[in-house]
Amino acid sequence: MVLVGAVGGLAAPASAHATLQSTSPPSDGSVTASPGEVVLHFDQQVVFRFDSVEVYDANSKRVDSGGARHPAGDSRAVEVAVPRVLPKGGYVVTWRVVSADSHPVHGAFTFFIGGATGGLGGEAARLLARSSGSRAVGVAFGAVRFAAFAAAAVFLGGALFALAIWPGARDDRRARRLIWAGFVILVVASAAAFALQGPYGDGLGMGQALKGSVVSGVWHTQFGHVYAARLVLLAAAGLLAARLLRVPAGAALPAWLVVAGGLVGVAILSTWGLADHARTGSLVVLAVPFDVIHLGAAAVWVGGLAMILVAVLPASRGNLAGQDGPVPTALPRFSQWALGAVVLIALTGLFAAWRQIGLSRGALTATPYGKLVIYKTAGFAVLMVLASASRNAVHGHLALPFAASRRRPVRRRAPILPRLSKTGGPTPPTTRLARAVAAEVAVALAVLGFTAVLVNAEPAKQAYAAPFSTEVKAGPDLVNAVVDPAKAGPLTIHMYILSAEGAVVSVPQVTATMTNAAANINGLTVPLIRGGPGHFLTSGFVVPIRGTWVLQVTVRTTDIDEYNAEPITVNLR
């Protein structure tokens, strides 16, 4: 329960996955008359609700006519109509859409009619906060994702265990209960995810989950289609599992059952990639099958561990504790399956990390996505150590692929299998193995928790390139500062000087310095040049190191008057 809560807490409404590339009218731009419609262009296909785009005047009165739509069938753009006659002044546009990877993205921008610009940053932030979504929905959705991952591993991995590793599981009450528990939880979690996607994507409360229009909206999305297909596939998987568990351990399995089970299992695993990050970005033709392999290998490992802990070890007592018992039968086979699974997890995980992070160290260490990958990799490394201890207990040595190639012989220890007692409960080596397997299961659940959060995080490549912007006071005026990208290295800095009413203020000079106290860098001069009335900028300016920088801006308004702006803190990745 603690792990579920932690996953849910980290899974508040997602940051951007689709990126807003341009708007019409331009963001912070000015037009001479009402544009008639407001259009937003994204870098990928998006879906939306009727009121996904809203336009407000400076008094927070809504002025659009509603009915957001794709203009001329362009699935990467959204438009909403506004009156052909609008008074001069500033307007705020708030928007919330769902990107192609099924995650919501929202934001706000301003435009102006009649020449004056700026001064609506606070109003935009206030209106945007109203569409930020329900934290309760985010927590619930994160917990549901974790439950689905864990249940899929138990159900699919447990079914494979009963099919190919330990046929005795088909006759064991504990094993059957574990498989069916995984099945039921996976069905419930998948149905709950379908119901929560509407409130999650549209920024609604939990009470809207079963509202007809919300459910209908989900049904007409890629996410809805994929999750509906998963529920149908799970119905077929349930029938196949029931047939599998009716076949006695000593009987041969029908070939059609093995083939059908494999195809349905692969299809179920593909539903994650088809609804999340794998279906967007580059190399999708490889990303989706690699995602299936990654999840399938994890199911083999985690599901097998759960079967050993819950069924195999408890069954290895009394008359079944000898050389023909469940442990000597199941563990050596599972050990080889698990070794193959580990290799596949590592290779496919490396591919996924490279695809979403690239080769930038900063994207790995300075973004939430990259940090989650580090945590997940650390958990995987701990699992490798624990798995080596388990293999040592089974085989009497580490039994890793590189063990035989060492120059010095591996120090062998008697394996656990010959030391099993035939007269009672498990011997001390069996207890040691049970503890190792229990530790593996606990760490595996933590890794699945990181995975549940990872699928909701903004890909590192995208997050690492995001700009920073803010608005601060400088005497009677405002300074709108933009740092693009917000990371160490070459960057562009824009300074816009605006009046309190939002009009551009033409000033003779703007100077700026940057300071990083932790690195003992003080007063690094920013070489600003004039870019137009009230606009100063620098391009290609190199900030040497990442960290927390303080940008100090001075605005000279006359030959003798100047004002220091409020310090601007910029965290450069």
C-alpha positions in Angstrom: 0.0 0.0 0.0 2.9 2.3 0.7 4.3 1.7 -2.7 1.0 2.3 -4.4 0.6 5.5 -2.6 4.0 6.7 -3.5 3.4 5.9 -7.2 0.1 7.7 -7.1 1.7 10.7 -5.4 4.3 11.1 -8.1 1.6 10.7 -10.8 -0.2 14.0 -10.6 -1.3 15.4 -14.0 1.4 15.1 -16.5 3.7 17.7 -17.9 3.7 18.3 -21.6 4.2 15.5 -24.1 2.7 17.2 -27.2 4.5 20.6 -27.8 2.7 23.8 -28.8 4.7 25.0 -31.8 2.8 28.1 -32.9 -0.4 30.0 -32.5 -2.6 32.3 -34.5 -2.7 35.1 -33.4 1.0 34.8 -32.3 1.6 34.4 -28.6 2.1 37.8 -27.0 1.6 39.4 -30.4 -0.7 42.1 -31.5 -3.3 42.3 -34.3 -5.3 45.2 -35.6 -8.7 43.5 -35.3 -10.4 40.4 -34.1 -8.9 37.3 -35.8 -12.2 35.5 -36.0 -10.7 32.3 -34.7 -7.8 31.2 -32.5 -5.7 28.4 -33.8 -3.1 26.3 -32.0 -0.6 24.1 -33.9 1.2 21.1 -32.1 4.0 18.9 -33.1 1.9 15.7 -33.0 -1.8 14.6 -33.2 -4.0 15.8 -30.3 -7.5 15.1 -29.2 -9.7 17.5 -27.2 -13.1 18.2 -25.7 -15.7 20.7 -26.9 -14.4 23.3 -24.4 -10.6 22.4 -24.6 -9.7 26.0 -25.8 -11.2 29.0 -24.0 -10.5 32.7 -24.7 -10.9 35.4 -22.0 -10.7 39.1 -22.0 -8.7 41.1 -19.4 -11.6 41.0 -17.0 -11.7 37.1 -17.1 -14.9 37.1 -19.2 -15.1 34.3 -21.7 -15.5 35.6 -25.2 -15.1 32.5 -27.5 -18.1 30.7 -28.9 -16.9 27.2 -27.9 -16.9 24.2 -30.1 -13.1 23.5 -30.5 -12.4 21.6 -33.7 -9.6 20.4 -36.0 -9.2 23.0 -38.8 -9.6 21.5 -42.2 -9.0 18.0 -40.9 -5.6 18.8 -39.5 -5.2 16.5 -36.4 -2.2 18.5 -35.2 -4.1 21.7 -34.8 -7.1 23.0 -32.8 -9.2 26.1 -33.4 -12.0 27.9 -31.7 -14.1 30.8 -33.0 -14.2 34.2 -31.4 -16.5 37.1 -32.4 -15.6 39.1 -35.5 -15.8 42.3 -33.5 -13.8 42.4 -30.3 -12.7 45.6 -28.4 -9.1 46.6 -28.2 -7.1 45.1 -25.3 -5.5 41.9 -24.1 -6.9 38.4 -24.3 -5.9 35.2 -22.6 -6.2 31.8 -24.3 -6.2 28.6 -22.1 -6.0 25.2 -23.6 -5.9 21.6 -22.6 -5.6 18.7 -25.0 -4.5 15.1 -24.9 -1.3 14.2 -26.9 -0.8 11.2 -29.1 0.8 9.2 -26.2 -2.5 9.6 -24.2 -1.2 12.2 -21.7 -2.8 15.6 -21.1 -1.0 18.8 -21.8 -2.2 22.3 -21.0 -1.1 25.9 -21.1 -2.0 29.5 -21.8 -0.9 32.4 -24.0 -1.9 35.9 -24.6 -2.6 38.1 -27.6 -3.6 41.7 -28.0 -5.8 43.8 -30.3 -4.9 47.4 -31.1 -1.2 47.6 -30.5 -0.6 47.3 -26.7 1.1 44.0 -25.6 2.1 42.4 -22.3 0.9 42.8 -18.7 -1.4 39.7 -18.6 1.0 37.2 -17.3 -0.6 37.0 -13.8 -4.1 36.7 -15.3 -2.9 33.9 -17.6 -1.3 32.0 -14.7 -4.5 32.4 -12.6 -6.8 31.1 -15.4 -4.3 28.3 -16.3 -4.4 27.1 -12.7 -8.1 26.4 -13.0 -7.5 23.9 -15.8 -4.5 22.1 -14.1 -6.6 19.0 -13.4 -7.5 17.0 -10.2 -4.7 15.7 -8.1 -7.0 13.0 -6.8 -7.5 11.8 -10.3 -3.7 11.8 -11.0 -3.0 9.9 -7.8 -5.7 7.3 -8.7 -4.5 7.0 -12.2 -0.9 6.4 -11.1 -2.0 3.7 -8.6 -4.1 2.0 -11.4 -1.1 2.0 -13.7 1.1 0.3 -11.1 -1.6 -2.2 -10.3 -2.0 -3.1 -14.0 1.8 -3.6 -14.5 2.1 -5.8 -11.4 -1.1 -7.8 -12.2 0.0 -8.4 -15.8 3.3 -9.7 -14.6 1.6 -12.1 -12.2 -1.1 -13.3 -14.6 1.0 -13.6 -17.8 4.2 -14.7 -16.1 2.3 -17.1 -13.8 0.5 -18.7 -16.7 3.8 -19.2 -18.6 5.2 -20.7 -15.4 2.4 -23.2 -15.2 2.7 -23.9 -18.9 6.5 -24.3 -19.4 8.4 -24.2 -16.1 6.5 -26.0 -13.4 3.4 -28.0 -14.8 2.6 -28.9 -11.2 1.3 -25.3 -10.8 -1.8 -26.4 -12.7 -2.6 -28.8 -9.8 -1.5 -26.5 -7.0 -4.3 -24.4 -5.3 -2.0 -21.6 -4.3 -0.6 -21.2 -7.9 -4.0 -21.2 -9.4 -5.3 -18.6 -7.0 -2.3 -16.4 -7.7 -2.8 -16.5 -11.4 -6.5 -15.7 -11.1 -5.8 -12.9 -8.7 -3.5 -11.4 -11.3 -6.2 -11.8 -13.9 -8.9 -10.1 -11.9 -6.7 -7.2 -10.8 -5.6 -6.6 -14.4 -9.2 -6.6 -15.6 -10.3 -4.2 -12.9 -7.2 -1.9 -13.3 -7.7 -1.8 -17.1 -11.4 -0.9 -16.7 -10.5 1.7 -14.1 -7.9 3.2 -16.4 -10.4 3.5 -19.2 -12.8 5.3 -16.8 -10.1 7.6 -15.4 -8.7 8.6 -18.7 -11.5 11.1 -19.3 -11.1 13.1 -16.1 -7.4 12.8 -16.3 -7.1 14.1 -19.9 -9.8 16.7 -19.6 -8.9 18.1 -16.1 -12.2 17.0 -14.5 -13.0 15.7 -11.1 -13.3 12.0 -10.1 -17.1 12.3 -10.1 -17.1 12.8 -13.9 -15.5 9.5 -14.7 -18.7 7.6 -15.6 -20.5 10.6 -17.2 -21.8 9.5 -20.6 -20.2 12.3 -22.6 -16.8 11.8 -20.9 -16.9 8.0 -21.5 -17.9 8.6 -25.1 -15.0 11.0 -25.5 -12.5 8.4 -24.3 -14.1 5.7 -26.5 -13.3 7.8 -29.6 -9.6 8.2 -28.8 -6.6 5.9 -29.5 -6.4 5.2 -25.8 -10.0 4.2 -25.7 -9.7 1.8 -28.6 -6.6 0.2 -27.2 -8.0 -0.3 -23.7 -11.3 -1.6 -25.1 -9.3 -4.1 -27.1 -7.3 -5.1 -24.0 -10.5 -5.9 -22.2 -11.7 -8.1 -25.1 -8.3 -9.8 -25.2 -8.4 -10.4 -21.4 -11.7 -12.1 -21.8 -10.1 -14.5 -24.3 -7.1 -14.8 -22.0 -9.3 -15.8 -19.1 -10.9 -18.6 -21.2 -7.5 -19.8 -22.3 -6.2 -19.7 -18.7 -9.1 -21.7 -17.5 -8.4 -24.3 -20.1 -4.7 -24.4 -19.2 -5.4 -24.9 -15.5 -7.7 -27.8 -16.2 -4.9 -29.8 -17.9 -3.3 -32.1 -15.3 0.5 -31.7 -14.7 1.3 -35.0 -16.3 -0.8 -34.5 -19.4 0.3 -33.0 -22.7 -0.9 -29.6 -23.6 -2.8 -29.1 -26.9 -0.7 -27.3 -29.4 -3.5 -24.9 -30.2 -3.7 -23.8 -26.6 0.0 -23.0 -26.5 -0.1 -21.0 -29.8 -3.3 -19.2 -28.9 -2.1 -18.3 -25.4 1.2 -16.9 -26.8 -0.6 -14.8 -29.4 -3.1 -13.4 -26.9 -0.4 -12.7 -24.4 1.7 -10.8 -26.9 -1.4 -8.8 -28.0 -2.2 -7.9 -24.4 1.4 -6.7 -23.8 1.3 -4.6 -27.0 -1.6 -2.5 -25.5 0.8 -0.6 -23.3 3.1 0.6 -26.1 0.2 1.4 -28.4 -1.3 3.8 -25.8 1.9 5.4 -24.4 5.3 6.7 -25.4 6.3 3.8 -27.7 3.8 4.9 -30.4 5.1 8.4 -30.7 8.4 9.9 -31.6 11.1 8.2 -33.7 11.6 4.6 -34.6 8.1 3.6 -33.7 8.4 0.5 -35.9 11.0 -0.8 -33.4 9.7 0.9 -30.3 6.4 -1.0 -30.1 7.8 -4.5 -30.5 10.7 -3.7 -28.2 8.2 -2.5 -25.6 6.3 -5.8 -25.9 9.6 -7.7 -25.4 10.5 -5.5 -22.4 7.2 -6.0 -20.7 7.1 -9.7 -21.6 10.5 -10.4 -20.2 9.6 -8.5 -17.0 6.4 -10.7 -16.7 8.5 -13.8 -17.0 10.8 -12.7 -14.3 8.4 -11.1 -11.8 5.6 -13.5 -12.4 8.0 -16.4 -11.9 9.3 -15.0 -8.7 5.8 -14.6 -7.4 5.0 -18.2 -8.3 8.1 -19.5 -6.5 7.4 -17.4 -3.4 3.7 -18.1 -3.1 3.4 -21.7 -4.5 6.7 -23.5 -5.2 8.4 -23.0 -1.8 5.3 -23.6 0.3 4.6 -26.8 -1.7 8.2 -28.1 -1.0 7.4 -29.5 2.4 6.9 -33.0 3.8 7.0 -35.7 1.1 7.5 -33.1 -1.6 10.8 -31.8 -0.2 13.0 -34.3 -1.9 14.8 -34.4 -5.2 11.5 -34.9 -7.1 9.7 -32.1 -5.4 8.7 -28.7 -6.8 11.9 -26.8 -5.9 14.4 -29.2 -7.8 11.9 -29.3 -10.7 11.0 -25.7 -11.1 13.9 -23.6 -9.9 16.6 -24.8 -12.4 14.2 -24.3 -15.3 13.1 -20.9 -14.1 16.7 -19.9 -13.5 17.4 -20.2 -17.2 14.2 -18.5 -18.3 15.0 -15.6 -15.8 18.5 -15.3 -17.2 17.2 -14.8 -20.7 14.6 -12.4 -19.4 17.3 -10.3 -17.7 19.2 -10.0 -21.0 16.1 -8.9 -22.9 15.1 -6.4 -20.3 18.6 -4.8 -20.3 18.8 -4.6 -24.1 15.3 -3.3 -24.7 15.5 -0.9 -21.7 18.7 0.5 -23.1 17.0 1.1 -26.5 14.0 2.8 -24.9 16.3 5.0 -22.7 18.4 6.0 -25.8 15.2 6.8 -27.8 13.7 9.1 -25.1 16.9 10.6 -23.6 19.5 10.4 -26.4 23.2 10.7 -25.5 23.0 13.9 -23.5 24.2 13.5 -19.9 22.2 16.6 -18.9 19.0 15.1 -20.3 19.7 12.0 -18.1 20.6 13.8 -14.9 18.6 17.0 -15.0 15.1 16.0 -16.1 12.4 14.0 -14.2 12.3 11.4 -16.9 16.1 10.9 -16.8 16.2 10.7 -13.0 13.4 8.1 -13.1 15.5 6.0 -15.5 18.4 6.2 -13.1 16.3 5.1 -10.2 14.8 2.2 -12.3 18.3 1.2 -13.5 19.5 1.2 -9.9 16.6 -1.0 -8.9 17.4 -3.3 -11.8 21.0 -3.6 -10.6 19.9 -4.5 -7.1 17.6 -7.2 -8.7 20.6 -8.6 -10.5 22.6 -8.9 -7.3 19.6 -10.6 -5.6 19.1 -12.9 -8.6 22.7 -13.9 -8.5 22.3 -14.9 -4.8 19.2 -17.0 -5.8 21.1 -18.7 -8.6 24.0 -19.4 -6.3 21.6 -21.1 -3.9 20.1 -23.2 -6.7 23.3 -24.1 -8.6 26.0 -23.8 -6.0 27.8 -21.0 -7.8 26.8 -17.8 -9.5 26.1 -19.5 -12.8 26.4 -16.3 -14.8 27.4 -16.4 -18.5 30.8 -14.9 -17.8 31.6 -17.1 -14.7 33.3 -19.9 -16.7 35.6 -17.4 -18.5 37.3 -16.2 -15.3 40.9 -17.1 -15.0 40.5 -18.2 -11.4 38.0 -20.9 -10.8 34.8 -19.9 -9.1 34.6 -21.0 -5.5 31.8 -23.6 -5.5 29.4 -24.2 -2.7 27.1 -27.1 -2.4 23.8 -26.2 -4.2 20.6 -26.1 -2.4 19.0 -29.0 -4.3 20.9 -31.9 -2.7 20.4 -30.5 0.8 16.6 -30.6 0.9 15.2 -32.5 3.8 12.7 -35.4 3.2 11.3 -35.4 6.7 9.8 -32.0 7.4 9.9 -28.3 6.6 12.5 -26.5 4.6 16.1 -26.7 5.6 18.1 -23.5 6.3 19.3 -23.2 2.6 15.6 -23.3 1.5 14.8 -20.6 4.0 17.7 -18.5 2.7 16.4 -19.0 -0.9 12.9 -17.9 0.3 14.3 -14.7 1.8 16.3 -14.0 -1.4 13.2 -14.5 -3.6 11.0 -12.3 -1.3 13.6 -9.6 -1.5 13.6 -9.9 -5.3 9.8 -9.6 -5.4 9.9 -6.5 -3.2 12.5 -4.7 -5.3 10.7 -5.8 -8.5 7.6 -4.1 -7.3 9.6 -0.9 -6.6 10.9 -1.1 -10.2 7.4 -1.5 -11.5 6.4 1.5 -9.5 9.1 3.6 -11.2 7.9 2.2 -14.5 4.3 3.3 -13.7 5.6 6.9 -13.1 8.0 6.8 -16.0 5.2 6.3 -18.6 3.6 9.5 -17.3 6.8 11.6 -17.4 7.7 14.0 -20.2 10.4 12.4 -22.4 13.8 13.8 -21.4 14.8 15.0 -24.9 11.7 17.3 -24.9 12.0 18.4 -21.3 15.7 19.2 -21.6 15.1 21.6 -24.5 12.2 23.5 -22.8 12.7 27.3 -22.4 12.2 29.3 -19.2 10.2 32.5 -19.0 9.0 34.8 -16.3 7.8 38.4 -15.7 9.2 40.7 -12.9 8.8 44.3 -11.9 11.5 47.0 -12.6 10.3 50.2 -11.0 7.0 51.2 -12.7 7.5 48.8 -15.6 7.7 45.1 -16.2 10.5 42.9 -17.6 9.4 39.8 -19.5 12.5 37.5 -19.6 12.9 34.4 -21.8 15.8 32.0 -21.6 15.8 29.4 -24.4 16.7 26.6 -23.8 17.0 26.5 -20.0 20.2 24.5 -20.0 23.9 25.2 -19.8 25.7 25.9 -23.0 24.8 28.3 -25.9 21.4 30.0 -25.3 19.3 32.9 -26.3 17.9 35.5 -23.8 15.1 37.9 -24.6 14.1 40.9 -22.5 10.8 42.7 -23.2 10.1 46.0 -21.3 6.4 46.6 -20.8 4.3 49.1 -18.9 2.0 48.1 -16.1 -0.9 48.3 -18.6 1.0 46.0 -21.0 2.2 48.5 -23.6 5.7 48.2 -25.0 8.0 50.7 -23.4 10.9 52.0 -25.5 13.9 52.5 -23.2 17.5 53.5 -24.1 19.3 50.6 -22.4 18.9 47.3 -20.6 21.8 45.5 -19.0 22.0 42.1 -17.3 24.4 39.9 -15.3 24.2 36.3 -14.2 25.5 34.9 -10.9 26.0 31.4 -9.6 26.9 31.5 -6.0 27.6 27.8 -5.7 30.2 28.0 -8.4 31.6 31.4 -7.2 30.7 33.0 -10.5 29.6 36.6 -9.9 28.4 39.2 -12.4 28.8 37.3 -15.6 27.9 40.0 -18.2 25.0 39.2 -20.6 25.8 40.9 -23.9 22.3 42.3 -24.7 21.7 44.1 -28.0 18.6 46.0 -29.1 16.1 43.9 -31.1 13.4 46.6 -31.4 11.4 48.9 -29.3 11.4 47.6 -25.7 13.2 44.4 -26.8 16.8 43.5 -26.0 18.4 40.1 -26.7 21.5 38.0 -26.9 22.0 34.9 -29.1 24.6 32.2 -28.7 25.5 33.4 -25.2 27.4 30.6 -23.5 26.6 29.8 -19.8 29.4 27.4 -18.8 27.8 25.2 -16.1 24.4 24.1 -15.1 22.9 24.9 -11.7 21.0 27.8 -10.1 21.7 31.1 -11.7 20.4 34.5 -10.6 19.7 36.9 -13.5 19.9 40.6 -12.4 18.4 43.0 -14.9 18.8 46.8 -14.9 16.5 49.0 -17.0 17.6 52.6 -17.8 14.5 54.6 -18.6 16.1 58.1 -19.1 19.6 59.5 -19.0 19.5 59.7 -15.2 16.9 57.2 -14.2 17.3 53.4 -13.9 15.7 50.6 -12.0 16.9 47.2 -10.9 14.4 44.5 -11.6 13.5 41.8 -9.1 16.2 39.1 -9.2 15.2 36.2 -11.6 16.2 32.7 -10.5 16.9 30.4 -13.4 17.6 26.7 -12.9 19.8 25.7 -15.9 19.8 22.0 -16.6 
